[in-house]
Amino acid sequence: MQVWRGTWSKFVYLVGCYILVGMQFNLNYFCAMQTFKLEGEYIQMIQLLKVMNWVEHGAMAQMVVTEGYVKYNGTVDYRKRLKVKVGDVVEFDGQQVKVV
């Protein structure tokens, strides 16, 4: 993240596809949906969260799934080992990925 100070000492954040002035929150809401190219038949939900760098480690991936923070094709799904296949959309923390 790059930070610049402007007039009135407000911060301007330039991160990827957005600019914010004076506040911080999850800015991925403003970005387009990401894609993940699947090599094989499927990928487990917790593995996808780790590959996308949405979580720091496997235990965190398991926790966010079991707590209901992850959506699978628009609905909350609590299965950690869910087989995500081509055409599926996974959402977490305002971020979306479509498996292609």
Secondary structure, DSSP 8 states (H G I E B T S, - for coil): -EEEE-GGG-EEEEETTEEEES----GGGGS--EEE---SS-EEHHHHHHHTTSSSSHHHHHHHHHTT-EEETTEE---TT-EE-TT-EEEETTEEEEE-
